[in-house]
Amino acid sequence: MTVRPEPAEGDAVDEAISREDVAESDLMTRRGKFRAVAFRDGHEHMALVYGTPTAHDNVLVRVHSECMTGDIFGAMRCECGDQLDAALDRIVSEGSGVFVYLRGHEGRGIGLLAKVRTHVLQDEQGLDTLDSATTLGFPIDTRDYRPAAKILKHLRVRSVRLMSNNPDKIRALEANGIAVVERVPLLAPATDHNVGYLTAKRDRLGHDLPQVDTFSSGYSYNRT
């Protein structure tokens, strides 16, 4: 287990998360060795740290919302699993970075059961990912990104290059003391299975997803 040095006097970086709510160890993966840091803050979250990102400013970071269907089972309805893989690959290729995995974000925060029910409405009634949630009485997005900011501060990360297409993540991190110096696009290929989902996120949530247009034009979009 990695032993973290005591904070310097006046350094409040660890105040938001108590020692009892953090555990860490090395984690060997098919991409190499990460430092796995588990956090408890309402939900149990995980940060995977590669290399020595805290030795640098402007750390490459992915804040990833939990998606069981996409991340674990490879569902093609969304691009979550593709983004998870692409973000970890990018961190390893650059030699350092932090991947923050946030629990409690399933279905943009409505939970797994409700998310599966929205899938039924999408399949049977043709509703998009947003209208299927509101039809069931749920908000469009209830995700809380404050735990991500707490985790990054605990890891002594103050400024980030954020791998994201979502402007809300940038605003949320900056509102909670994390400087986003660059947004790094994280584009998964559009397919027949996910283009409706991507289109709704682009047109109604303001996500930057140019691959939607290239897909409709018959060209593939290189996410790198």
N, CA, C and O of each residue as an XYZ file, in Angstrom:
896
protein
N       0.842     -1.193      0.000
C       0.000      0.000      0.000
C       0.873      1.238      0.000
O       1.867      1.308      0.723
N       0.499      2.214     -0.813
C       1.270      3.442     -0.885
C       1.020      4.284      0.352
O      -0.128      4.463      0.759
N       2.077      4.800      0.952
C       1.951      5.680      2.110
C       2.062      7.114      1.634
O       3.071      7.507      1.048
N       1.026      7.892      1.886
C       1.006      9.273      1.436
C       1.638     10.169      2.489
O       1.372      9.979      3.676
N       2.468     11.141      2.106
C       3.066     12.035      3.086
C       2.020     12.882      3.779
O       0.963     13.175      3.219
N       2.329     13.269      5.002
C       1.419     14.145      5.736
C       1.295     15.489      5.024
O       2.289     15.993      4.500
N       0.097     16.081      4.990
C      -0.047     17.398      4.382
C       0.772     18.439      5.130
O       0.958     18.356      6.344
N       1.252     19.413      4.384
C       1.962     20.518      5.016
C       0.992     21.344      5.840
O      -0.214     21.327      5.594
N       1.517     22.065      6.815
C       0.668     22.895      7.660
C      -0.095     23.900      6.803
O       0.486     24.572      5.951
N      -1.388     23.992      7.036
C      -2.205     24.919      6.266
C      -2.718     24.347      4.961
O      -3.509     24.993      4.274
N      -2.284     23.149      4.603
C      -2.727     22.514      3.368
C      -4.029     21.779      3.664
O      -4.047     20.807      4.419
N      -5.134     22.261      3.053
C      -6.457     21.725      3.359
C      -6.898     20.664      2.379
O      -8.068     20.281      2.364
N      -5.979     20.181      1.559
C      -6.367     19.307      0.463
C      -7.058     18.037      0.933
O      -7.914     17.524      0.213
N      -6.728     17.503      2.112
C      -7.327     16.256      2.567
C      -8.503     16.469      3.517
O      -9.061     15.493      4.017
N      -8.892     17.709      3.779
C      -9.930     17.962      4.762
C     -11.278     17.391      4.344
O     -12.054     16.970      5.202
N     -11.574     17.365      3.061
C     -12.898     16.970      2.599
C     -13.134     15.472      2.708
O     -14.286     15.041      2.755
N     -12.086     14.672      2.751
C     -12.229     13.215      2.816
C     -11.378     12.706      3.975
O     -10.165     12.916      3.999
N     -12.012     12.039      4.933
C     -11.283     11.570      6.105
C     -10.490     10.314      5.776
O     -10.755      9.636      4.783
N      -9.519     10.017      6.619
C      -8.686      8.832      6.409
C      -9.521      7.554      6.433
O      -9.211      6.593      5.728
N     -10.575      7.543      7.238
C     -11.419      6.355      7.332
C     -12.184      6.083      6.042
O     -12.692      4.981      5.839
N     -12.265      7.075      5.182
C     -13.039      6.945      3.946
C     -12.161      6.790      2.714
O     -12.624      6.999      1.593
N     -10.885      6.420      2.914
C      -9.958      6.227      1.796
C      -9.169      4.942      2.009
O      -8.740      4.651      3.126
N      -8.977      4.179      0.945
C      -8.075      3.020      0.965
C      -7.410      2.929     -0.394
O      -8.020      3.265     -1.410
N      -6.164      2.478     -0.422
C      -5.471      2.411     -1.706
C      -4.505      1.234     -1.762
O      -4.004      0.756     -0.744
N      -4.263      0.788     -2.987
C      -3.332     -0.316     -3.219
C      -2.896     -0.269     -4.671
O      -3.470      0.465     -5.475
N      -1.889     -1.046     -5.004
C      -1.513     -1.215     -6.404
C      -2.532     -2.120     -7.092
O      -3.097     -3.024     -6.477
N      -2.753     -1.860     -8.373
C      -3.689     -2.663     -9.155
C      -3.051     -2.969    -10.503
O      -2.884     -2.076    -11.334
N      -2.697     -4.222    -10.717
C      -2.141     -4.628    -12.000
C      -3.291     -4.910    -12.966
O      -4.202     -5.672    -12.644
N      -3.247     -4.299    -14.142
C      -4.272     -4.487    -15.161
C      -3.597     -4.884    -16.471
O      -2.370     -4.925    -16.558
N      -4.398     -5.173    -17.479
C      -3.811     -5.528    -18.772
C      -3.105     -4.343    -19.411
O      -2.326     -4.523    -20.347
N      -3.363     -3.130    -18.921
C      -2.675     -1.938    -19.431
C      -1.424     -1.610    -18.627
O      -0.655     -0.728    -19.009
N      -1.216     -2.308    -17.526
C      -0.094     -2.011    -16.663
C      -0.557     -1.748    -15.246
O      -1.715     -1.992    -14.905
N       0.351     -1.249    -14.421
C       0.056     -1.069    -13.004
C      -0.465      0.336    -12.728
O       0.144      1.332    -13.120
N      -1.602      0.393    -12.045
C      -2.194      1.633    -11.572
C      -2.153      1.641    -10.048
O      -1.984      0.600     -9.413
N      -2.307      2.820     -9.476
C      -2.612      2.929     -8.050
C      -4.119      3.089     -7.936
O      -4.682      4.061     -8.440
N      -4.771      2.146     -7.280
C      -6.221      2.181     -7.104
C      -6.533      2.832     -5.765
O      -6.092      2.359     -4.717
N      -7.290      3.913     -5.806
C      -7.642      4.651     -4.595
C      -9.161      4.662     -4.475
O      -9.854      5.262     -5.297
N      -9.673      3.990     -3.440
C     -11.114      3.914     -3.209
C     -11.529      4.989     -2.211
O     -10.834      5.249     -1.229
N     -12.661      5.599     -2.480
C     -13.175      6.681     -1.644
C     -14.626      6.392     -1.280
O     -15.379      5.829     -2.074
N     -15.005      6.786     -0.070
C     -16.403      6.714      0.341
C     -16.894      8.124      0.618
O     -16.379      8.817      1.495
N     -17.894      8.534     -0.138
C     -18.471      9.872      0.027
C     -19.932      9.790     -0.428
O     -20.283     10.259     -1.510
N     -20.774      9.189      0.415
C     -22.131      8.885      0.000
C     -22.154      7.575     -0.760
O     -22.786      6.617     -0.315
N     -21.483      7.512     -1.889
C     -21.235      6.283     -2.643
C     -19.750      5.945     -2.530
O     -18.952      6.756     -2.061
N     -19.395      4.745     -2.961
C     -17.988      4.354     -3.017
C     -17.476      4.560     -4.437
O     -17.987      3.965     -5.386
N     -16.469      5.403     -4.569
C     -15.900      5.760     -5.863
C     -14.481      5.204     -5.969
O     -13.908      4.739     -4.983
N     -13.929      5.257     -7.170
C     -12.569      4.756     -7.400
C     -11.800      5.707     -8.303
O     -12.324      6.191     -9.306
N     -10.553      5.968     -7.934
C      -9.632      6.678     -8.816
C      -8.496      5.736     -9.179
O      -7.907      5.096     -8.307
N      -8.191      5.654    -10.463
C      -7.032      4.909    -10.938
C      -5.965      5.914    -11.329
O      -6.173      6.743    -12.215
N      -4.833      5.836    -10.671
C      -3.742      6.787    -10.886
C      -2.620      6.067    -11.619
O      -2.150      5.020    -11.176
N      -2.197      6.631    -12.737
C      -1.131      6.022    -13.536
C       0.057      6.963    -13.569
O      -0.091      8.163    -13.802
N       1.248      6.405    -13.330
C       2.448      7.232    -13.321
C       2.465      8.138    -12.104
O       1.971      7.777    -11.036
N       3.043      9.321    -12.280
C       3.126     10.296    -11.182
C       2.487     11.607    -11.616
O       3.186     12.610    -11.759
N       1.172     11.621    -11.830
C       0.530     12.835    -12.337
C       0.594     14.005    -11.384
O       0.579     15.155    -11.823
N       0.668     13.740    -10.074
C       0.684     14.847     -9.132
C       2.011     15.586     -9.142
O       2.143     16.618     -8.484
N       2.994     15.080     -9.873
C       4.252     15.817    -10.032
C       4.129     16.899    -11.097
O       5.070     17.662    -11.314
N       2.993     16.973    -11.758
C       2.815     17.906    -12.869
C       1.520     18.700    -12.695
O       0.583     18.243    -12.039
N       1.480     19.883    -13.285
C       0.227     20.605    -13.437
C      -0.473     20.085    -14.684
O       0.105     19.349    -15.483
N      -1.725     20.485    -14.830
C      -2.486     20.165    -16.043
C      -2.528     18.658    -16.288
O      -2.174     18.175    -17.363
N      -2.965     17.939    -15.277
C      -2.987     16.472    -15.303
C      -4.089     15.985    -16.247
O      -5.195     16.526    -16.255
N      -3.776     14.968    -17.035
C      -4.778     14.347    -17.892
C      -5.747     13.558    -17.014
O      -5.337     12.662    -16.276
N      -7.041     13.897    -17.099
C      -8.043     13.328    -16.194
C      -9.292     12.935    -16.975
O      -9.724     13.641    -17.886
N      -9.853     11.813    -16.603
C     -11.190     11.428    -17.043
C     -12.071     11.275    -15.811
O     -11.732     10.521    -14.899
N     -13.197     11.981    -15.772
C     -14.223     11.791    -14.751
C     -15.341     11.002    -15.420
O     -16.048     11.524    -16.282
N     -15.498      9.744    -15.021
C     -16.370      8.808    -15.742
C     -17.551      8.413    -14.877
O     -17.381      7.933    -13.756
N     -18.752      8.617    -15.403
C     -19.968      8.229    -14.693
C     -20.232      6.739    -14.854
O     -20.136      6.187    -15.950
N     -20.561      6.109    -13.750
C     -20.875      4.678    -13.751
C     -21.926      4.334    -14.802
O     -22.951      5.007    -14.910
N     -21.664      3.284    -15.574
C     -22.634      2.764    -16.546
C     -22.432      1.256    -16.631
O     -21.597      0.780    -17.399
N     -23.193      0.510    -15.847
C     -23.007     -0.936    -15.814
C     -23.196     -1.565    -17.186
O     -22.404     -2.412    -17.599
N     -24.233     -1.158    -17.887
C     -24.530     -1.801    -19.165
C     -23.434     -1.559    -20.191
O     -23.085     -2.462    -20.952
N     -22.890     -0.347    -20.218
C     -21.858     -0.030    -21.186
C     -20.466     -0.421    -20.745
O     -19.700     -0.991    -21.521
N     -20.130     -0.116    -19.492
C     -18.770     -0.340    -19.006
C     -18.454     -1.819    -18.831
O     -17.346     -2.259    -19.140
N     -19.420     -2.587    -18.336
C     -19.172     -3.995    -18.019
C     -19.607     -4.922    -19.148
O     -18.878     -5.837    -19.532
N     -20.805     -4.676    -19.674
C     -21.390     -5.619    -20.624
C     -21.248     -5.191    -22.077
O     -21.673     -5.910    -22.981
N     -20.653     -4.027    -22.306
C     -20.398     -3.603    -23.675
C     -21.637     -3.234    -24.460
O     -21.675     -3.423    -25.676
N     -22.658     -2.706    -23.787
C     -23.880     -2.304    -24.483
C     -23.554     -1.281    -25.566
O     -22.722     -0.397    -25.363
N     -24.200     -1.402    -26.695
C     -23.932     -0.527    -27.837
C     -24.903      0.642    -27.923
O     -24.805      1.466    -28.832
N     -25.838      0.715    -26.983
C     -26.819      1.793    -26.957
C     -26.167      3.137    -26.604
O     -26.644      4.195    -27.014
N     -25.084      3.081    -25.848
C     -24.359      4.286    -25.442
C     -22.891      4.125    -25.836
O     -22.494      3.089    -26.369
N     -22.088      5.158    -25.568
C     -20.663      5.092    -25.887
C     -19.796      4.986    -24.642
O     -18.583      5.183    -24.712
N     -20.413      4.673    -23.493
C     -19.696      4.713    -22.219
C     -18.516      3.746    -22.167
O     -17.424      4.117    -21.738
N     -18.738      2.509    -22.603
C     -17.646      1.540    -22.581
C     -16.502      1.934    -23.488
O     -15.335      1.769    -23.133
N     -16.834      2.458    -24.671
C     -15.790      2.929    -25.584
C     -14.993      4.067    -24.961
O     -13.771      4.119    -25.099
N     -15.680      4.976    -24.278
C     -14.991      6.101    -23.648
C     -14.099      5.634    -22.509
O     -12.992      6.145    -22.340
N     -14.566      4.675    -21.731
C     -13.744      4.135    -20.651
C     -12.438      3.584    -21.207
O     -11.358      3.912    -20.715
N     -12.539      2.749    -22.229
C     -11.336      2.159    -22.817
C     -10.422      3.220    -23.425
O      -9.207      3.187    -23.233
N     -11.015      4.159    -24.157
C     -10.207      5.187    -24.817
C      -9.495      6.070    -23.804
O      -8.344      6.451    -24.014
N     -10.171      6.398    -22.706
C      -9.558      7.254    -21.691
C      -8.387      6.556    -21.010
O      -7.328      7.157    -20.830
N      -8.567      5.299    -20.633
C      -7.465      4.566    -20.005
C      -6.297      4.392    -20.969
O      -5.137      4.510    -20.574
N      -6.605      4.113    -22.225
C      -5.534      3.985    -23.219
C      -4.766      5.291    -23.364
O      -3.540      5.281    -23.467
N      -5.470      6.405    -23.372
C      -4.819      7.711    -23.536
C      -3.930      8.027    -22.337
O      -2.817      8.528    -22.497
N      -4.421      7.734    -21.144
C      -3.622      7.976    -19.943
C      -2.328      7.172    -19.985
O      -1.255      7.700    -19.693
N      -2.430      5.904    -20.347
C      -1.238      5.057    -20.409
C      -0.289      5.538    -21.495
O       0.925      5.556    -21.292
N      -0.826      5.927    -22.640
C       0.038      6.360    -23.742
C       0.778      7.645    -23.405
O       1.888      7.862    -23.891
N       0.181      8.504    -22.581
C       0.850      9.747    -22.189
C       1.767      9.563    -20.989
O       2.568     10.445    -20.682
N       1.659      8.429    -20.308
C       2.581      8.132    -19.221
C       2.099      8.495    -17.840
O       2.710      8.081    -16.855
N       1.011      9.264    -17.730
C       0.467      9.593    -16.415
C      -0.933     10.157    -16.579
O      -1.304     10.656    -17.642
N      -1.697     10.066    -15.507
C      -3.048     10.608    -15.523
C      -3.893      9.979    -14.435
O      -3.448      9.085    -13.716
N      -5.121     10.464    -14.327
C      -6.050      9.989    -13.302
C      -7.395      9.687    -13.949
O      -7.935     10.503    -14.696
N      -7.926      8.513    -13.656
C      -9.257      8.106    -14.109
C     -10.145      8.011    -12.876
O      -9.919      7.164    -12.012
N     -11.148      8.869    -12.787
C     -12.060      8.899    -11.639
C     -13.369      8.229    -12.049
O     -14.042      8.674    -12.979
N     -13.716      7.163    -11.348
C     -14.947      6.418    -11.648
C     -15.967      6.727    -10.561
O     -15.778      6.370     -9.398
N     -17.061      7.400    -10.953
C     -18.063      7.861    -10.000
C     -19.247      6.906     -9.962
O     -19.901      6.660    -10.975
N     -19.510      6.372     -8.772
C     -20.691      5.528     -8.562
C     -21.901      6.418     -8.289
O     -21.766      7.602     -7.980
N     -23.084      5.820     -8.409
C     -24.307      6.583     -8.181
C     -24.724      7.432     -9.356
O     -25.640      8.247     -9.237
N     -24.064      7.258    -10.500
C     -24.371      8.048    -11.692
C     -25.116      7.243    -12.748
O     -25.337      7.731    -13.857
N     -25.503      6.025    -12.419
C     -26.167      5.165    -13.408
C     -27.387      5.866    -14.008
O     -28.233      6.388    -13.281
N     -27.468      5.872    -15.334
C     -28.607      6.508    -15.993
C     -28.691      8.000    -15.733
O     -29.784      8.536    -15.545
N     -27.538      8.684    -15.718
C     -27.452     10.104    -15.364
C     -28.046     10.355    -13.978
O     -28.620     11.411    -13.710
N     -27.894      9.354    -13.104
C     -28.271      9.530    -11.708
C     -29.610      8.956    -11.306
O     -29.958      9.016    -10.126
N     -30.392      8.392    -12.243
C     -31.717      7.894    -11.870
C     -31.679      6.447    -11.390
O     -32.669      5.956    -10.848
N     -30.567      5.762    -11.577
C     -30.426      4.399    -11.092
C     -30.644      3.358    -12.173
O     -31.197      3.645    -13.235
N     -30.201      2.150    -11.883
C     -30.207      1.088    -12.885
C     -31.622      0.650    -13.266
O     -31.922      0.497    -14.450
N     -32.486      0.448    -12.282
C     -33.844     -0.004    -12.569
C     -34.567      0.991    -13.467
O     -35.178      0.616    -14.468
N     -34.488      2.267    -13.094
C     -35.149      3.303    -13.898
C     -34.529      3.397    -15.282
O     -35.234      3.610    -16.268
N     -33.216      3.239    -15.360
C     -32.560      3.315    -16.663
C     -33.068      2.229    -17.598
O     -33.341      2.489    -18.770
N     -33.194      1.017    -17.083
C     -33.690     -0.071    -17.927
C     -35.120      0.214    -18.377
O     -35.494     -0.123    -19.500
N     -35.913      0.827    -17.516
C     -37.275      1.185    -17.917
C     -37.275      2.240    -19.021
O     -38.141      2.225    -19.896
N     -36.305      3.157    -18.980
C     -36.225      4.132    -20.077
C     -35.879      3.442    -21.391
O     -36.318      3.876    -22.455
N     -35.099      2.377    -21.322
C     -34.757      1.643    -22.542
C     -36.006      1.060    -23.201
O     -36.109      1.022    -24.428
N     -36.949      0.609    -22.383
C     -38.196      0.069    -22.934
C     -38.939      1.155    -23.709
O     -39.434      0.906    -24.809
N     -39.020      2.358    -23.141
C     -39.701      3.456    -23.826
C     -38.969      3.849    -25.105
O     -39.595      4.186    -26.110
N     -37.660      3.804    -25.059
C     -36.896      4.131    -26.269
C     -37.157      3.110    -27.371
O     -37.308      3.470    -28.538
N     -37.209      1.843    -26.997
C     -37.390      0.785    -27.989
C     -38.828      0.701    -28.496
O     -39.059      0.481    -29.685
N     -39.794      0.876    -27.592
C     -41.190      0.651    -27.970
C     -41.902      1.910    -28.448
O     -42.827      1.831    -29.257
N     -41.471      3.089    -27.947
C     -42.170      4.321    -28.307
C     -41.301      5.303    -29.085
O     -41.782      6.351    -29.515
N     -40.032      4.974    -29.267
C     -39.152      5.842    -30.028
C     -38.720      7.100    -29.310
O     -38.248      8.040    -29.948
N     -38.873      7.142    -27.980
C     -38.443      8.314    -27.221
C     -36.923      8.344    -27.138
O     -36.268      7.303    -27.190
N     -36.366      9.552    -27.007
C     -34.917      9.633    -26.865
C     -34.524      9.450    -25.404
O     -35.377      9.263    -24.536
N     -33.227      9.505    -25.148
C     -32.715      9.229    -23.806
C     -33.210     10.224    -22.760
O     -33.270      9.896    -21.575
N     -33.566     11.439    -23.186
C     -34.046     12.446    -22.249
C     -35.543     12.324    -22.017
O     -35.996     12.288    -20.873
N     -36.313     12.259    -23.098
C     -37.765     12.175    -22.960
C     -38.202     10.882    -22.282
O     -39.215     10.860    -21.584
N     -37.453      9.816    -22.480
C     -37.811      8.557    -21.818
C     -37.663      8.676    -20.304
O     -38.404      8.030    -19.563
N     -36.720      9.489    -19.832
C     -36.566      9.707    -18.390
C     -37.674     10.601    -17.845
O     -38.286     10.282    -16.825
N     -37.933     11.713    -18.518
C     -38.951     12.639    -18.006
C     -40.352     12.041    -18.087
O     -41.204     12.358    -17.257
N     -40.603     11.187    -19.069
C     -41.904     10.517    -19.158
C     -42.169      9.659    -17.923
O     -43.315      9.501    -17.502
N     -41.113      9.111    -17.351
C     -41.235      8.304    -16.136
C     -41.179      9.149    -14.869
O     -41.212      8.610    -13.763
N     -41.095     10.468    -15.023
C     -41.097     11.358    -13.872
C     -39.740     11.654    -13.291
O     -39.645     12.170    -12.177
N     -38.675     11.338    -14.024
C     -37.323     11.569    -13.528
C     -36.728     12.825    -14.145
O     -37.086     13.197    -15.262
N     -35.818     13.487    -13.423
C     -35.080     14.605    -14.022
C     -34.174     14.101    -15.142
O     -33.867     12.912    -15.219
N     -33.758     15.010    -15.996
C     -32.867     14.641    -17.096
C     -31.494     14.230    -16.587
O     -30.885     13.303    -17.121
N     -31.003     14.915    -15.556
C     -29.644     14.629    -15.076
C     -29.547     15.027    -13.614
O     -29.759     16.192    -13.278
N     -29.232     14.086    -12.744
C     -29.092     14.376    -11.312
C     -27.676     14.106    -10.811
O     -27.456     14.034     -9.602
N     -26.726     13.958    -11.707
C     -25.370     13.593    -11.289
C     -24.695     14.706    -10.499
O     -24.834     15.888    -10.812
N     -23.967     14.301     -9.477
C     -23.226     15.219     -8.616
C     -21.731     14.993     -8.859
O     -21.214     13.901     -8.624
N     -21.049     16.031     -9.329
C     -19.621     15.905     -9.621
C     -18.733     16.415     -8.484
O     -17.509     16.420     -8.609
N     -19.340     16.841     -7.383
C     -18.519     17.310     -6.263
C     -17.585     16.230     -5.724
O     -16.450     16.548     -5.370
N     -18.010     14.967     -5.645
C     -17.050     13.948     -5.200
C     -15.809     13.862     -6.079
O     -14.716     13.593     -5.581
N     -15.965     14.088     -7.382
C     -14.790     14.055     -8.264
C     -13.805     15.152     -7.893
O     -12.595     14.924     -7.863
N     -14.321     16.338     -7.612
C     -13.438     17.436     -7.211
C     -12.742     17.120     -5.888
O     -11.553     17.400     -5.730
N     -13.476     16.539     -4.940
C     -12.866     16.160     -3.660
C     -11.754     15.133     -3.865
O     -10.684     15.225     -3.263
N     -12.028     14.163     -4.719
C     -11.037     13.120     -4.982
C      -9.787     13.716     -5.611
O      -8.672     13.391     -5.202
N      -9.959     14.580     -6.594
C      -8.803     15.192     -7.251
C      -8.005     16.042     -6.273
O      -6.775     16.039     -6.313
N      -8.684     16.765     -5.403
C      -7.964     17.556     -4.399
C      -7.203     16.645     -3.442
O      -6.069     16.942     -3.067
N      -7.823     15.546     -3.051
C      -7.135     14.592     -2.185
C      -5.862     14.072     -2.845
O      -4.856     13.839     -2.176
N      -5.918     13.895     -4.155
C      -4.751     13.417     -4.909
C      -3.785     14.539     -5.263
O      -2.798     14.314     -5.964
N      -4.065     15.738     -4.783
C      -3.238     16.923     -5.018
C      -3.219     17.339     -6.496
O      -2.220     17.851     -7.003
N      -4.311     17.113     -7.147
C      -4.486     17.560     -8.529
C      -5.301     18.843     -8.500
O      -6.429     18.854     -8.007
N      -4.741     19.911     -9.022
C      -5.407     21.213     -8.978
C      -5.834     21.707    -10.346
O      -6.812     22.447    -10.454
N      -5.123     21.315    -11.396
C      -5.489     21.737    -12.752
C      -5.455     20.515    -13.656
O      -4.586     19.653    -13.524
N      -6.412     20.453    -14.576
C      -6.578     19.233    -15.360
C      -6.785     19.537    -16.833
O      -7.276     20.599    -17.216
N      -6.394     18.572    -17.637
C      -6.823     18.461    -19.032
C      -7.907     17.396    -19.020
O      -7.620     16.208    -18.877
N      -9.130     17.818    -19.168
C     -10.267     16.942    -18.923
C     -10.716     16.255    -20.201
O     -11.077     16.913    -21.176
N     -10.690     14.933    -20.191
C     -11.210     14.165    -21.321
C     -12.729     14.091    -21.196
O     -13.262     13.331    -20.387
N     -13.409     14.883    -22.000
C     -14.866     14.946    -21.899
C     -15.434     15.685    -23.094
O     -14.757     16.504    -23.715
N     -16.688     15.387    -23.410
C     -17.445     16.147    -24.405
C     -18.570     16.938    -23.748
O     -19.373     17.575    -24.429
N     -18.620     16.893    -22.418
C     -19.748     17.401    -21.645
C     -19.400     18.719    -20.963
O     -18.567     18.728    -20.056
N     -20.007     19.829    -21.367
C     -19.690     21.117    -20.741
C     -20.087     21.183    -19.271
O     -19.497     21.953    -18.512
N     -21.076     20.391    -18.854
C     -21.487     20.416    -17.452
C     -20.379     19.919    -16.532
O     -20.247     20.410    -15.411
N     -19.586     18.962    -16.979
C     -18.487     18.471    -16.147
C     -17.448     19.555    -15.928
O     -16.914     19.707    -14.829
N     -17.167     20.303    -16.976
C     -16.193     21.385    -16.850
C     -16.682     22.410    -15.842
O     -15.940     22.805    -14.942
N     -17.926     22.841    -15.989
C     -18.477     23.841    -15.075
C     -18.495     23.328    -13.639
O     -18.191     24.073    -12.708
N     -18.849     22.059    -13.457
C     -18.937     21.508    -12.109
C     -17.569     21.431    -11.443
O     -17.438     21.777    -10.269
N     -16.556     20.988    -12.166
C     -15.218     20.913    -11.581
C     -14.689     22.297    -11.253
O     -14.134     22.514    -10.176
N     -14.856     23.229    -12.171
C     -14.354     24.579    -11.924
C     -15.086     25.238    -10.761
O     -14.479     25.983     -9.991
N     -16.379     24.973    -10.625
C     -17.142     25.537     -9.511
C     -16.689     24.975     -8.170
O     -16.957     25.560     -7.121
N     -16.001     23.836     -8.210
C     -15.536     23.197     -6.979
C     -14.016     23.196     -6.855
O     -13.437     22.332     -6.196
N     -13.378     24.173     -7.494
C     -11.972     24.435     -7.232
C     -10.961     23.706     -8.077
O      -9.769     23.745     -7.771
N     -11.397     23.032     -9.146
C     -10.471     22.353    -10.051
C     -10.410     23.139    -11.354
O     -11.427     23.300    -12.029
N      -9.235     23.626    -11.710
C      -9.073     24.403    -12.943
C      -9.002     23.458    -14.137
O      -8.170     22.551    -14.172
N      -9.873     23.675    -15.110
C      -9.848     22.895    -16.352
C      -9.150     23.744    -17.403
O      -9.739     24.678    -17.948
N      -7.898     23.419    -17.684
C      -7.101     24.234    -18.603
C      -7.302     23.829    -20.054
O      -6.979     24.588    -20.968
N      -7.836     22.628    -20.263
C      -8.072     22.154    -21.626
C      -9.134     21.068    -21.595
O      -9.154     20.222    -20.701
N     -10.016     21.105    -22.585
C     -10.941     19.988    -22.780
C     -10.387     19.111    -23.890
O     -10.164     19.574    -25.009
N     -10.168     17.851    -23.574
C      -9.650     16.889    -24.542
C     -10.830     16.066    -25.054
O     -11.418     15.313    -24.277
N     -11.198     16.178    -26.327
C     -12.340     15.410    -26.837
C     -12.142     13.910    -26.627
O     -11.030     13.390    -26.725
N     -13.243     13.237    -26.339
C     -13.208     11.788    -26.136
C     -14.350     11.194    -26.962
O     -15.436     10.922    -26.450
N     -14.076     11.004    -28.234
C     -15.122     10.672    -29.199
C     -15.120      9.187    -29.528
O     -14.121      8.635    -29.988
N     -16.256      8.557    -29.282
C     -16.458      7.165    -29.684
C     -17.186      7.141    -31.017
O     -17.963      8.050    -31.310
N     -16.952      6.130    -31.821
C     -17.602      6.080    -33.134
C     -19.120      6.045    -33.019
O     -19.673      5.343    -32.172
N     -19.786      6.806    -33.878
C     -21.244      6.712    -33.981
C     -21.604      5.463    -34.780
O     -20.946      5.126    -35.764
N     -22.655      4.789    -34.339
C     -23.120      3.575    -35.014
C     -24.639      3.631    -35.144
O     -25.290      4.527    -34.607
N     -25.185      2.667    -35.858
C     -26.642      2.571    -35.951
C     -27.283      2.410    -34.577
O     -28.423      2.825    -34.369
N     -26.555      1.811    -33.643
C     -27.110      1.534    -32.320
C     -27.092      2.753    -31.398
O     -27.968      2.880    -30.543
N     -26.118      3.651    -31.550
C     -25.985      4.752    -30.590
C     -26.204      6.138    -31.172
O     -26.147      7.122    -30.434
N     -26.454      6.248    -32.477
C     -26.514      7.577    -33.076
C     -27.682      8.398    -32.534
O     -27.569      9.618    -32.420
N     -28.802      7.756    -32.199
C     -29.914      8.494    -31.614
C     -29.564      9.050    -30.248
O     -29.902     10.189    -29.926
N     -28.889      8.248    -29.452
C     -28.438      8.673    -28.125
C     -27.452      9.828    -28.230
O     -27.566     10.813    -27.502
N     -26.487      9.709    -29.132
C     -25.496     10.766    -29.310
C     -26.143     12.044    -29.832
O     -25.776     13.142    -29.413
N     -27.093     11.908    -30.735
C     -27.766     13.083    -31.287
C     -28.516     13.834    -30.198
O     -28.470     15.064    -30.155
N     -29.202     13.120    -29.323
C     -29.924     13.773    -28.230
C     -28.963     14.492    -27.297
O     -29.253     15.601    -26.847
N     -27.831     13.882    -27.003
C     -26.858     14.541    -26.126
C     -26.276     15.783    -26.790
O     -26.058     16.800    -26.132
N     -26.029     15.701    -28.075
C     -25.492     16.864    -28.788
C     -26.515     17.992    -28.858
O     -26.212     19.133    -28.509
N     -27.722     17.674    -29.309
C     -28.708     18.710    -29.597
C     -29.393     19.250    -28.353
O     -29.799     20.412    -28.335
N     -29.531     18.437    -27.316
C     -30.323     18.852    -26.159
C     -29.502     19.082    -24.899
O     -29.961     19.763    -23.983
N     -28.301     18.530    -24.837
C     -27.447     18.721    -23.668
C     -26.181     19.501    -23.982
O     -25.403     19.809    -23.079
N     -25.967     19.821    -25.245
C     -24.818     20.642    -25.612
C     -23.494     19.926    -25.655
O     -22.447     20.571    -25.607
N     -23.508     18.591    -25.745
C     -22.244     17.861    -25.839
C     -21.618     18.078    -27.216
O     -22.317     18.202    -28.222
N     -20.301     18.121    -27.235
C     -19.567     18.330    -28.488
C     -19.319     16.968    -29.138
O     -18.394     16.251    -28.756
N     -20.148     16.619    -30.117
C     -20.107     15.281    -30.712
C     -20.152     15.377    -32.231
O     -21.173     15.056    -32.839
N     -19.066     15.811    -32.848
C     -19.065     15.986    -34.304
C     -19.209     14.687    -35.081
O     -19.556     14.712    -36.262
N     -18.948     13.553    -34.439
C     -19.051     12.286    -35.159
C     -20.486     11.977    -35.586
O     -20.704     11.146    -36.467
N     -21.469     12.646    -34.965
C     -22.858     12.437    -35.378
C     -23.053     12.897    -36.814
O     -23.701     12.219    -37.612
N     -22.485     14.062    -37.140
C     -22.615     14.581    -38.502
C     -21.846     13.728    -39.499
O     -22.338     13.453    -40.594
N     -20.647     13.309    -39.127
C     -19.858     12.512    -40.060
C     -20.495     11.150    -40.295
O     -20.381     10.591    -41.385
N     -21.165     10.615    -39.281
C     -21.860      9.333    -39.452
C     -23.001      9.470    -40.460
O     -23.186      8.611    -41.322
N     -23.759     10.554    -40.343
C     -24.881     10.743    -41.261
C     -24.405     11.009    -42.682
O     -25.151     10.813    -43.640
N     -23.137     11.465    -42.817
C     -22.569     11.712    -44.142
C     -21.922     10.470    -44.739
O     -21.504     10.471    -45.897
N     -21.844      9.406    -43.936
C     -21.282      8.156    -44.439
C     -19.808      7.993    -44.193
O     -19.190      7.072    -44.727
N     -19.213      8.891    -43.376
C     -17.788      8.790    -43.070
C     -17.616      8.369    -41.617
O     -18.430      8.721    -40.763
N     -16.555      7.615    -41.337
C     -16.237      7.262    -39.960
C     -15.406      8.369    -39.350
O     -14.625      9.023    -40.042
N     -15.575      8.584    -38.032
C     -14.857      9.652    -37.336
C     -13.762      9.054    -36.488
O     -14.022      8.181    -35.659
N     -12.542      9.512    -36.686
C     -11.392      9.020    -35.923
C     -11.366      9.712    -34.580
O     -11.146     10.921    -34.509
N     -11.591      8.959    -33.504
C     -11.696      9.570    -32.178
C     -10.365     10.092    -31.674
O     -10.351     10.863    -30.714
N      -9.240      9.707    -32.275
C      -7.950     10.202    -31.832
C      -7.599     11.492    -32.544
O      -6.537     12.063    -32.298
